[in-house]
Amino acid sequence: MTEESLDARLARIRLAAFDVDGVFTDAGFTLGSDGSDRVRFNTRDGMGIRVLLEAGIRVVLISGRRSGAVARRAAELGIDRHLSGVSDKREALAEIRVEEGMSRDETLFCGDDLQDLAAFAESGVAVAVADAAPEVRERADLVLERAGGSGAVRELAERLLRARGEWESVVRRYAGEKL
């Protein structure tokens, strides 16, 4: 696939769905003796989500693990749809797509491990973080340069908005320049 055709596909995206552990995080978490979990998020990824939402792109998190920390982070970022404890991410993404009135071509899924592969088939653009499992990288349309938890979501947001021709206006708006 050429970069030009990938950019054309990225420009059509209206729904961006993400796995959480290994994409927003480095795939590690700390389990406290009280059962609480702690995960580390990258603030630049938060900015990536902010600019996607401001551009009118619907953002959804689909996680196989239940986590209060992830639910809290989703709320902080303004992500109103966060599914946790999902065993079939393809089915979950299909249901969301239909409910949102989106086609496969308008849907992107970003993941890092084997449980994310099925969701790739339900999306128009399959994205893997740099440190994803080899089988995931092989099946992805786009492999990011950054690893999960290290700005991969931010990198993807910029790439998507550049493909839509919107990135420079995002930069100018944040710089306080007139559009």
TORTIKE-253609 format. One record per residue: x, y, z of N, C-alpha, C in turn; residue in three letters. Coordinates in pm, 1 decimal. Each point is the difference from the previous one (the first is absolute). Example, Ala and Ser with C-alpha at 12.3 -4.5 7.8 and 13.67 -1.06 7.14 Angstrom:
<rs>
+----------+----------+----------+----------+----------+----------+----------+----------+----------+------+
:      n_u :      n_v :      n_w :     ca_u :     ca_v :     ca_w :      c_u :      c_v :      c_w : rest :
+----------+----------+----------+----------+----------+----------+----------+----------+----------+------+
:   1319.0 :   -569.0 :    780.0 :    -89.0 :    119.0 :      0.0 :     90.0 :    120.0 :      0.0 :  ALA :
:    -35.0 :    105.0 :    -72.0 :     82.0 :    119.0 :      6.0 :    -77.0 :    109.0 :     73.0 :  SER :
+----------+----------+----------+----------+----------+----------+----------+----------+----------+------+
</rs>
This chain:
<rs>
+----------+----------+----------+----------+----------+----------+----------+----------+----------+------+
:      n_u :      n_v :      n_w :     ca_u :     ca_v :     ca_w :      c_u :      c_v :      c_w : rest :
+----------+----------+----------+----------+----------+----------+----------+----------+----------+------+
:     83.9 :   -117.6 :      0.0 :    -83.9 :    117.6 :      0.0 :     88.3 :    123.7 :      0.0 :  MET :
:    -33.7 :     95.9 :    -83.1 :     78.3 :    122.7 :     -5.3 :    -43.4 :     94.0 :    110.6 :  THR :
:     89.1 :     91.1 :     35.5 :    -33.7 :     99.1 :    102.6 :   -119.2 :     84.5 :    -43.8 :  GLU :
:     -6.8 :     31.3 :   -129.4 :   -110.4 :     82.1 :    -48.4 :   -133.8 :    -70.3 :     21.3 :  GLU :
:     -7.7 :   -127.3 :    -28.7 :   -127.1 :    -69.5 :     18.2 :    -32.6 :    -15.8 :    149.5 :  SER :
:     99.6 :    -17.0 :     82.5 :    -24.5 :     -6.5 :    143.9 :    -51.0 :    134.4 :     51.0 :  LEU :
:     59.4 :    108.5 :    -44.5 :    -46.2 :    131.9 :     41.1 :   -143.7 :     24.8 :    -45.0 :  ASP :
:    -35.4 :    -44.6 :   -117.8 :   -138.3 :     14.9 :    -47.6 :    -94.9 :    -78.2 :     90.2 :  ALA :
:     40.6 :   -117.7 :     41.8 :    -82.4 :    -79.9 :     91.7 :     -9.3 :     65.6 :    136.8 :  ARG :
:    111.5 :     53.8 :     48.9 :     -1.2 :     69.2 :    129.2 :    -90.6 :    123.3 :     -4.0 :  LEU :
:     -3.1 :     68.0 :   -112.3 :    -81.9 :    121.1 :    -12.5 :   -149.0 :    -29.3 :     15.3 :  ALA :
:    -42.4 :   -122.0 :    -24.6 :   -141.9 :    -37.1 :     11.9 :    -41.4 :    -39.4 :    141.9 :  ARG :
:     95.4 :    -12.1 :     90.7 :    -29.8 :    -50.7 :    133.9 :    -87.8 :     98.3 :     77.8 :  ILE :
:   -109.1 :    -53.5 :     56.3 :    -91.1 :     77.0 :     86.4 :    -13.1 :    -63.2 :    138.4 :  ARG :
:     46.8 :   -124.4 :     13.0 :     -5.8 :    -73.2 :    126.8 :    135.6 :    -63.5 :     25.3 :  LEU :
:     64.6 :     39.0 :    109.4 :    129.8 :    -55.8 :     38.0 :    -18.4 :    -79.5 :    128.3 :  ALA :
:     23.3 :   -130.7 :     -8.2 :    -12.9 :    -88.2 :    116.0 :    138.6 :    -47.9 :     41.1 :  ALA :
:     20.9 :     -7.9 :    129.7 :    131.0 :    -35.5 :     53.0 :    -11.6 :   -108.2 :    105.8 :  PHE :
:     94.2 :    -93.3 :     -3.4 :     26.6 :    -84.4 :    115.1 :     65.0 :     92.9 :    102.6 :  ASP :
:      9.1 :    -42.7 :    124.0 :     57.9 :     86.9 :    102.7 :    136.6 :    -50.8 :     45.6 :  VAL :
:      3.8 :   -117.6 :     64.7 :    126.7 :    -53.0 :     50.4 :     92.0 :    -32.8 :   -117.1 :  ASP :
:    115.8 :     64.2 :     -1.8 :     94.5 :    -21.2 :   -108.2 :    -11.7 :    103.4 :   -110.5 :  GLY :
:   -104.0 :     82.7 :      3.8 :    -16.8 :    109.0 :    -96.2 :      8.0 :    133.9 :     73.7 :  VAL :
:    -89.0 :     21.5 :     94.6 :      5.4 :    119.2 :     84.8 :    101.7 :    -17.6 :    112.4 :  PHE :
:     33.7 :   -123.4 :     30.2 :     96.0 :    -29.4 :    106.6 :    113.0 :    -84.7 :    -57.3 :  THR :
:    101.0 :    -22.9 :     81.1 :    111.6 :    -83.7 :    -43.2 :    -28.9 :   -148.6 :     21.7 :  ASP :
:   -125.7 :    -33.6 :     25.9 :    -48.2 :   -137.0 :     20.5 :     25.1 :    -50.1 :    141.2 :  ALA :
:     57.9 :     82.5 :     83.5 :     20.6 :    -40.2 :    138.6 :   -101.2 :     66.8 :     90.4 :  GLY :
:    -25.6 :    -60.2 :    113.0 :    -81.6 :     63.9 :    102.3 :     39.9 :    -54.6 :    134.7 :  PHE :
:    -29.7 :     75.3 :    104.0 :     31.2 :    -38.8 :    136.0 :   -130.3 :    -33.8 :     69.9 :  THR :
:     -3.1 :   -113.8 :     62.6 :   -118.6 :    -42.0 :     73.0 :     27.0 :     16.5 :    148.8 :  LEU :
:    -77.1 :     88.7 :     63.0 :     17.0 :     25.6 :    141.9 :    -57.5 :   -112.5 :     84.1 :  GLY :
:     41.8 :     -7.2 :    124.6 :    -49.2 :   -105.0 :     89.4 :   -150.2 :     12.0 :     23.7 :  SER :
:    -55.1 :    120.1 :    -22.6 :   -144.2 :     19.1 :     15.7 :    -76.4 :    -31.0 :   -128.3 :  ASP :
:     70.8 :    -47.6 :   -101.9 :    -64.2 :    -34.5 :   -126.9 :     -5.0 :    114.7 :    -99.1 :  GLY :
:     45.2 :    118.3 :     41.4 :     -0.6 :    114.0 :    -91.2 :    112.5 :    -16.4 :   -102.8 :  SER :
:    -22.8 :     57.0 :   -118.2 :    104.5 :     -6.1 :   -101.6 :     50.8 :    139.6 :    -29.5 :  ASP :
:    125.1 :      5.4 :    -37.0 :     63.5 :    125.7 :    -35.9 :     67.4 :    -21.3 :   -135.5 :  ARG :
:    -27.4 :     93.4 :    -89.8 :     63.5 :     -4.3 :   -130.7 :     56.0 :    137.8 :    -31.0 :  VAL :
:     97.1 :      3.7 :    -87.2 :     65.1 :    125.7 :    -36.6 :    -43.8 :     38.3 :   -141.0 :  ARG :
:    -50.8 :    122.9 :    -13.5 :    -42.9 :     51.8 :   -129.0 :     95.0 :    109.8 :    -45.5 :  PHE :
:      9.9 :     18.9 :   -129.9 :     83.0 :    103.8 :    -58.6 :    -87.4 :    123.5 :    -25.2 :  ASN :
:     39.1 :    115.3 :     51.4 :    -82.1 :    120.0 :    -16.8 :    -11.0 :     43.8 :   -145.8 :  THR :
:    101.0 :    -29.5 :    -80.5 :     -8.1 :     36.1 :   -142.4 :   -109.1 :    -80.8 :    -70.3 :  ARG :
:    -21.7 :   -122.4 :     46.2 :   -111.3 :    -78.1 :    -54.6 :   -132.2 :     68.2 :     31.7 :  ASP :
:     -7.9 :     59.3 :    118.6 :   -120.1 :     74.9 :     36.1 :    -24.2 :    115.6 :    -95.0 :  GLY :
:    105.9 :     69.8 :    -38.3 :    -13.2 :    108.1 :    -97.6 :    -45.2 :    -55.3 :   -134.9 :  MET :
:     50.9 :   -116.0 :    -35.6 :    -43.0 :    -63.5 :   -124.8 :   -149.5 :    -25.7 :     -0.5 :  GLY :
:    -51.0 :    -50.8 :    110.1 :   -143.9 :    -24.2 :     10.6 :    -76.1 :    131.0 :     -7.5 :  ILE :
:     48.3 :    100.8 :     69.3 :    -66.4 :    131.1 :     -1.7 :    -14.9 :     53.1 :   -142.6 :  ARG :
:    107.9 :     -4.7 :    -79.7 :     -9.7 :     54.9 :   -135.9 :    -87.9 :    -86.4 :    -90.2 :  VAL :
:     -2.4 :   -130.7 :     22.2 :    -92.2 :    -84.4 :    -77.2 :   -144.3 :     37.0 :     29.7 :  LEU :
:    -32.2 :     14.7 :    127.8 :   -136.5 :     35.6 :     37.9 :    -37.2 :    138.0 :    -53.8 :  LEU :
:     92.5 :     94.8 :      8.4 :    -25.9 :    134.8 :    -52.0 :    -23.1 :     -2.3 :   -150.7 :  GLU :
:     60.5 :    -96.4 :    -69.6 :    -17.7 :    -12.8 :   -144.9 :   -128.4 :    -74.5 :    -36.1 :  ALA :
:    -75.3 :    -40.2 :    101.6 :   -126.5 :    -68.0 :    -25.7 :     13.0 :   -149.4 :    -21.2 :  GLY :
:    115.1 :    -55.5 :     34.8 :     19.9 :   -144.5 :    -12.4 :    -48.3 :    -65.6 :    128.6 :  ILE :
:    -83.7 :    -99.1 :    -15.0 :    -54.7 :    -73.9 :    114.8 :    109.3 :    -91.2 :     52.6 :  ARG :
:     26.7 :      2.1 :    130.1 :    104.5 :    -81.5 :     61.7 :    -64.3 :    -97.6 :     97.7 :  VAL :
:     40.4 :   -126.6 :    -10.2 :    -52.9 :   -106.1 :     84.8 :    116.4 :    -83.7 :     51.5 :  VAL :
:     -7.5 :    -42.5 :    126.4 :     98.4 :    -92.0 :     56.4 :    -65.6 :   -136.5 :     16.4 :  LEU :
:     71.2 :   -104.1 :    -41.2 :    -48.8 :   -137.7 :     14.2 :    110.8 :    -80.3 :     66.1 :  ILE :
:    -21.3 :    -35.0 :    126.0 :    103.7 :    -66.0 :     78.0 :    -43.8 :   -138.6 :     45.7 :  SER :
:     91.7 :    -92.0 :     -0.2 :    -29.1 :   -133.7 :     49.5 :      1.1 :     -7.6 :    151.5 :  GLY :
:     63.6 :     96.6 :     63.8 :     14.6 :     -0.1 :    145.3 :    -87.7 :    107.4 :     61.5 :  ARG :
:    -53.7 :    -30.2 :    115.6 :    -77.3 :     99.6 :     75.5 :     97.0 :     80.7 :     85.7 :  ARG :
:    -14.8 :    132.1 :     -5.2 :     92.8 :     84.4 :     73.5 :    -66.5 :    131.9 :     36.9 :  SER :
:     -3.7 :     28.2 :    127.8 :    -51.1 :    128.3 :     44.9 :     86.8 :    115.0 :    -47.1 :  GLY :
:    130.9 :    -23.0 :     -7.6 :     91.9 :    104.3 :    -45.7 :    -27.3 :     36.7 :   -145.4 :  ALA :
:    -28.7 :    -99.0 :    -81.3 :    -27.8 :     25.8 :   -141.5 :   -132.5 :     74.2 :    -15.3 :  VAL :
:   -100.2 :    -40.6 :     76.4 :   -129.5 :     68.8 :     -5.5 :     16.3 :    146.6 :     40.6 :  ALA :
:     80.9 :     24.6 :    101.7 :     23.4 :    137.4 :     44.9 :     71.6 :     81.2 :   -107.2 :  ARG :
:    101.8 :    -59.6 :    -62.0 :     74.3 :     71.0 :   -104.9 :    -89.7 :     29.7 :   -119.7 :  ARG :
:    -84.3 :    -94.4 :    -37.3 :    -93.5 :     21.7 :   -110.6 :    -89.2 :    120.4 :     30.3 :  ALA :
:    -51.1 :      6.4 :    121.5 :    -85.8 :    111.5 :     38.9 :     76.9 :    132.2 :     -4.4 :  ALA :
:    124.2 :      0.2 :     49.1 :     82.2 :    121.8 :     -2.2 :     21.2 :     50.7 :   -142.2 :  GLU :
:     12.2 :    -92.4 :    -95.0 :     27.2 :     37.0 :   -138.8 :   -126.6 :     34.3 :    -78.6 :  LEU :
:   -115.9 :    -22.3 :     60.0 :   -124.8 :     27.9 :    -70.2 :    -45.1 :   -113.5 :    -89.6 :  GLY :
:     54.2 :   -118.6 :     22.9 :    -41.4 :   -118.4 :    -76.0 :   -121.7 :    -57.7 :     71.4 :  ILE :
:   -115.2 :      9.9 :    -63.9 :   -122.1 :    -42.4 :     67.7 :    -37.2 :   -146.0 :    -24.8 :  ASP :
:     77.2 :    -67.8 :    -82.3 :    -28.1 :   -141.5 :    -25.8 :    125.5 :    -80.9 :     28.2 :  ARG :
:     -2.4 :    -72.1 :    110.6 :    112.8 :    -83.1 :     41.3 :    -55.8 :   -135.9 :     38.1 :  HIS :
:     37.4 :   -101.7 :    -74.1 :    -44.2 :   -136.0 :     28.8 :    115.0 :    -75.3 :     65.1 :  LEU :
:    -28.0 :    -66.0 :    111.4 :    104.1 :    -76.9 :     67.9 :    -47.4 :   -142.9 :     21.8 :  SER :
:     95.4 :    -89.4 :     16.9 :    -32.9 :   -140.9 :     17.4 :    -53.1 :    -63.1 :   -127.3 :  GLY :
:     40.6 :     53.0 :   -114.3 :    -50.1 :    -47.3 :   -129.5 :     82.2 :   -120.0 :    -46.5 :  VAL :
:    -67.0 :   -111.0 :    -26.6 :     71.1 :   -118.8 :    -47.1 :      1.8 :     -7.1 :   -152.9 :  SER :
:    -97.6 :     58.9 :    -67.7 :     -5.7 :     -1.5 :   -146.4 :     -0.9 :    143.8 :    -50.8 :  ASP :
:    117.2 :     53.3 :    -27.7 :     12.8 :    139.2 :    -42.0 :    -58.2 :     23.2 :   -139.1 :  LYS :
:      2.2 :   -101.2 :    -83.9 :    -59.9 :     15.3 :   -132.8 :   -149.8 :     22.6 :     12.7 :  ARG :
:    -65.9 :    -82.4 :     79.5 :   -143.9 :     14.7 :     19.5 :    -33.0 :    134.4 :     62.9 :  GLU :
:     78.2 :     40.5 :    100.0 :    -23.0 :    128.6 :     65.8 :     14.9 :    114.7 :    -99.3 :  ALA :
:    104.1 :     -4.0 :    -82.5 :     21.9 :    105.9 :    -97.3 :   -110.9 :      0.6 :   -104.9 :  LEU :
:    -45.0 :   -116.4 :    -42.4 :   -109.3 :     -8.0 :    -97.9 :   -126.8 :     65.0 :     55.9 :  ALA :
:    -31.2 :    -29.1 :    124.8 :   -118.9 :     58.4 :     62.4 :     11.8 :    151.9 :     10.1 :  GLU :
:    115.8 :     46.9 :     38.9 :     21.4 :    145.0 :     11.5 :    -13.2 :     65.7 :   -136.7 :  ILE :
:     62.6 :    -59.0 :   -100.7 :     -6.3 :     54.3 :   -136.2 :   -144.7 :     16.6 :    -45.7 :  ARG :
:    -79.0 :   -104.8 :     18.8 :   -139.8 :      3.4 :    -42.2 :    -76.9 :    105.9 :     77.8 :  VAL :
:     16.7 :      1.9 :    131.9 :    -69.2 :     99.2 :     83.6 :     36.6 :    142.4 :    -38.9 :  GLU :
:    124.9 :     21.2 :    -37.0 :     48.2 :    133.2 :    -36.3 :    -27.1 :     34.7 :   -146.4 :  GLU :
:    -47.8 :    -97.1 :    -76.5 :    -28.0 :     23.7 :   -141.2 :    124.8 :     15.3 :    -84.4 :  GLY :
:    104.2 :    -72.9 :     35.5 :    128.2 :      8.2 :    -71.2 :     22.5 :   -125.2 :    -84.0 :  MET :
:     65.6 :     17.3 :   -111.1 :     39.3 :   -114.4 :    -82.3 :    136.8 :    -49.6 :     45.8 :  SER :
:     38.3 :   -117.6 :    -47.0 :    135.2 :    -50.5 :     30.2 :    105.8 :     97.7 :    -48.5 :  ARG :
:    -21.0 :     55.8 :   -118.7 :     97.9 :     92.2 :    -57.4 :     20.5 :    125.4 :     83.6 :  ASP :
:    -96.7 :     32.1 :     86.0 :      9.8 :    118.9 :     83.6 :     51.8 :    -31.7 :    140.0 :  GLU :
:     41.6 :   -125.3 :     19.7 :     37.6 :    -48.3 :    131.9 :    146.5 :    -41.5 :      4.9 :  THR :
:     66.1 :     38.1 :    107.7 :    139.4 :    -35.8 :     24.4 :      5.9 :    -73.3 :    133.1 :  LEU :
:     86.6 :   -102.1 :      7.2 :     25.1 :    -65.8 :    128.1 :    150.2 :     -5.8 :     22.5 :  PHE :
:     42.7 :     37.0 :    120.6 :    141.1 :     -2.3 :     36.7 :     20.2 :    -99.1 :    114.2 :  CYS :
:     90.6 :    -96.2 :    -19.7 :     24.5 :   -100.6 :    101.3 :    145.6 :    -39.6 :      7.4 :  GLY :
:     25.4 :    -99.4 :     87.5 :    138.6 :    -40.6 :     21.1 :     21.1 :   -150.0 :     14.9 :  ASP :
:   -106.3 :    -77.1 :     24.5 :     23.5 :   -141.3 :     28.1 :   -105.4 :    -87.6 :    -67.6 :  ASP :
:     15.8 :   -128.3 :     13.7 :    -81.2 :    -96.6 :    -73.7 :   -150.1 :     20.9 :     15.7 :  LEU :
:    -45.5 :     37.1 :    119.7 :   -143.3 :     17.8 :     21.7 :    -57.0 :    118.0 :    -79.3 :  GLN :
:     84.7 :     79.7 :    -61.2 :    -44.6 :    113.9 :    -80.7 :    -15.6 :    -33.7 :   -147.8 :  ASP :
:     53.5 :   -112.5 :    -42.0 :     -1.4 :    -35.7 :   -142.0 :   -139.8 :     -8.5 :    -59.5 :  LEU :
:    -94.0 :    -56.2 :     72.2 :   -134.6 :    -14.8 :    -54.4 :    -62.6 :    136.1 :    -29.8 :  ALA :
:     28.4 :    100.1 :     81.9 :    -54.6 :    134.9 :    -22.4 :     57.2 :     62.1 :   -126.8 :  ALA :
:    119.6 :    -41.2 :    -40.4 :     57.5 :     50.5 :   -124.4 :    -92.7 :    -27.2 :   -118.0 :  PHE :
:    -64.3 :   -116.5 :     -0.5 :    -88.8 :    -37.3 :   -111.1 :   -126.0 :     85.4 :     -3.5 :  ALA :
:    -30.0 :     66.7 :    109.3 :   -120.6 :     82.1 :      9.5 :     29.2 :    147.1 :    -26.8 :  GLU :
:    124.7 :     30.7 :    -37.4 :     38.8 :    139.3 :    -20.4 :     57.5 :     21.2 :   -139.3 :  SER :
:    -13.3 :    122.3 :    -47.1 :     55.0 :     36.8 :   -129.5 :    149.8 :     20.3 :      3.7 :  GLY :
:     51.5 :     39.9 :    116.1 :    143.7 :     17.8 :     18.7 :     39.0 :    -66.8 :    131.7 :  VAL :
:     90.5 :    -95.6 :     -8.4 :     51.4 :    -71.3 :    116.4 :    136.0 :     59.0 :     35.7 :  ALA :
:     15.3 :     39.3 :    126.6 :    121.5 :     67.4 :     44.5 :     61.5 :    -77.3 :    116.0 :  VAL :
:    132.4 :    -14.4 :     -3.6 :     74.0 :    -64.8 :    108.2 :    101.7 :     97.9 :     56.2 :  ALA :
:     19.7 :     -4.8 :    131.2 :    106.5 :     78.9 :     61.8 :    133.6 :    -67.1 :    -32.8 :  VAL :
:    108.9 :     73.5 :     13.6 :    131.9 :    -49.3 :    -40.1 :     40.1 :   -129.1 :     69.3 :  ALA :
:    -37.2 :    -15.3 :    126.5 :     40.5 :   -118.9 :     74.9 :   -109.5 :   -106.3 :      6.7 :  ASP :
:    -91.3 :      4.4 :    -95.0 :   -105.7 :   -101.6 :     -7.1 :     60.5 :   -137.1 :    -29.5 :  ALA :
:    -77.5 :   -102.9 :     26.9 :     43.1 :   -136.8 :    -32.7 :     29.1 :     -8.3 :   -150.0 :  ALA :
:     98.8 :    -80.3 :    -39.5 :     35.0 :     -9.3 :   -141.9 :   -120.1 :    -32.1 :    -89.7 :  PRO :
:    -87.7 :    -86.2 :     44.3 :   -115.9 :    -37.9 :    -80.4 :    -95.8 :    117.0 :    -19.8 :  GLU :
:     -4.4 :     89.3 :     95.8 :    -85.4 :    118.1 :     -9.7 :     62.8 :    100.2 :    -96.5 :  VAL :
:    130.1 :     22.8 :     12.3 :     69.2 :     90.6 :    -92.3 :    -12.2 :    -49.0 :   -143.9 :  ARG :
:     11.7 :   -130.9 :    -20.8 :     -9.1 :    -56.4 :   -134.6 :   -136.3 :     24.3 :    -63.7 :  GLU :
:   -105.7 :      1.7 :     79.6 :   -136.3 :     13.0 :    -51.9 :    -51.4 :    144.0 :     -0.2 :  ARG :
:     78.4 :     92.2 :     51.3 :    -42.1 :    140.3 :      8.1 :     22.2 :     72.1 :   -132.3 :  ALA :
:    -87.8 :     94.7 :    -28.4 :     18.3 :     88.5 :   -115.2 :    103.5 :    106.5 :     30.8 :  ASP :
:      9.6 :     35.3 :    127.0 :     93.0 :    102.9 :     44.7 :     63.5 :    -44.7 :    130.8 :  LEU :
:    132.7 :      0.3 :      4.6 :     72.9 :    -27.6 :    123.4 :     62.4 :    132.3 :     43.2 :  VAL :
:    -36.0 :     43.2 :    117.7 :     49.0 :    127.6 :     51.2 :    146.9 :     -9.8 :     39.8 :  LEU :
:     66.7 :    113.9 :      8.3 :    140.2 :      3.5 :     40.8 :     14.6 :     -5.6 :    151.6 :  GLU :
:   -101.6 :     44.7 :     70.6 :      6.5 :      4.1 :    146.4 :    -65.2 :   -123.4 :     61.0 :  ARG :
:     50.7 :    -36.9 :    114.5 :    -52.0 :   -114.9 :     73.7 :   -123.6 :     39.7 :     80.7 :  ALA :
:    -74.8 :   -100.2 :     41.7 :   -114.7 :     23.2 :     87.0 :     44.0 :     67.6 :    128.8 :  GLY :
:    -77.8 :     99.4 :     43.5 :     32.9 :     74.0 :    121.4 :    109.0 :    102.7 :    -18.3 :  GLY :
:     51.3 :     12.7 :   -122.1 :    110.8 :     93.0 :    -27.8 :    -33.8 :     99.5 :   -110.0 :  SER :
:   -127.7 :     36.3 :     -8.4 :    -40.1 :     99.4 :    -98.8 :    -53.8 :    -57.1 :   -130.5 :  GLY :
:    -29.0 :   -129.1 :     -4.6 :    -51.9 :    -61.0 :   -122.3 :   -136.3 :     57.6 :    -39.0 :  ALA :
:    -85.5 :     22.1 :     97.9 :   -133.5 :     54.8 :    -29.3 :     13.5 :    141.1 :    -56.1 :  VAL :
:     88.2 :     78.7 :     56.6 :     24.8 :    136.3 :    -49.0 :     53.5 :     -3.2 :   -142.4 :  ARG :
:     91.2 :    -92.4 :    -26.5 :     55.3 :    -15.0 :   -134.7 :   -111.0 :    -33.7 :    -99.9 :  GLU :
:    -86.3 :    -90.9 :     37.2 :   -110.1 :    -38.9 :    -87.9 :    -95.5 :    116.3 :    -23.7 :  LEU :
:    -30.6 :     77.1 :    103.9 :    -89.7 :    114.7 :    -15.1 :     57.3 :     99.6 :   -101.2 :  ALA :
:    127.7 :     29.2 :     12.2 :     62.9 :     92.8 :    -94.8 :     -3.9 :    -55.8 :   -141.5 :  GLU :
:     32.8 :   -126.7 :    -14.9 :      0.5 :    -62.4 :   -133.5 :   -139.3 :      5.8 :    -62.8 :  ARG :
:   -101.5 :    -29.7 :     78.7 :   -136.5 :      1.3 :    -50.0 :    -42.3 :    141.5 :    -39.8 :  LEU :
:     28.7 :     97.7 :     83.8 :    -39.8 :    137.8 :    -30.7 :     82.5 :     59.6 :   -113.9 :  LEU :
:    123.9 :    -43.1 :    -15.8 :     77.4 :     41.8 :   -118.1 :    -63.6 :    -55.5 :   -127.1 :  ARG :
:    -43.9 :   -124.2 :      4.5 :    -64.0 :    -61.7 :   -116.4 :   -128.5 :     73.9 :    -37.5 :  ALA :
:    -67.2 :     54.9 :     99.0 :   -123.2 :     75.9 :    -23.7 :     27.8 :    145.7 :    -36.3 :  ARG :
:    126.9 :     40.0 :      2.9 :     36.6 :    138.3 :    -31.2 :    -34.3 :     97.2 :    111.0 :  GLY :
:    -10.9 :    -49.0 :    123.1 :    -43.4 :     83.5 :    112.2 :    108.9 :     29.6 :    101.4 :  GLU :
:    115.9 :    -61.9 :    -11.4 :    100.6 :     12.2 :    104.4 :     50.5 :    143.1 :     17.0 :  TRP :
:     30.0 :     67.7 :   -107.7 :     54.8 :    135.7 :     11.0 :    -98.3 :     94.8 :     66.6 :  GLU :
:   -129.2 :    -17.2 :    -24.6 :    -97.4 :     87.0 :     66.5 :     -7.1 :    -32.5 :    149.0 :  SER :
:     21.7 :   -125.5 :     37.9 :      5.0 :    -36.3 :    142.3 :    118.0 :     71.4 :     65.6 :  VAL :
:    115.5 :     -4.9 :    -63.7 :    120.5 :     64.6 :     54.8 :    -21.8 :    149.4 :     11.9 :  VAL :
:    -55.0 :     63.9 :   -105.6 :    -22.4 :    143.7 :      3.1 :    -99.3 :     37.9 :    109.9 :  ARG :
:   -104.4 :    -80.0 :     18.6 :    -99.4 :     29.1 :    103.3 :     65.6 :     -5.5 :    138.7 :  ARG :
:     82.7 :   -100.9 :     25.3 :     65.8 :     -9.7 :    130.4 :    108.1 :    105.5 :     19.2 :  TYR :
:     54.1 :     49.7 :   -110.5 :    100.6 :    106.8 :      8.4 :    -66.3 :    137.5 :     15.4 :  ALA :
:   -133.3 :      3.2 :     -7.2 :    -71.1 :    125.9 :     14.3 :      1.2 :     83.9 :   -126.7 :  GLY :
:     31.8 :    -64.1 :   -112.3 :      3.3 :     73.2 :   -127.8 :   -139.5 :      2.9 :    -60.0 :  GLU :
:    -25.2 :    103.1 :    -77.9 :   -128.5 :     10.0 :    -68.6 :     -6.3 :   -103.2 :   -111.0 :  LYS :
:   -116.5 :    -60.9 :    -12.2 :    -17.2 :   -102.9 :   -104.0 :    -49.2 :     57.9 :   -128.9 :  LEU :
+----------+----------+----------+----------+----------+----------+----------+----------+----------+------+
</rs>
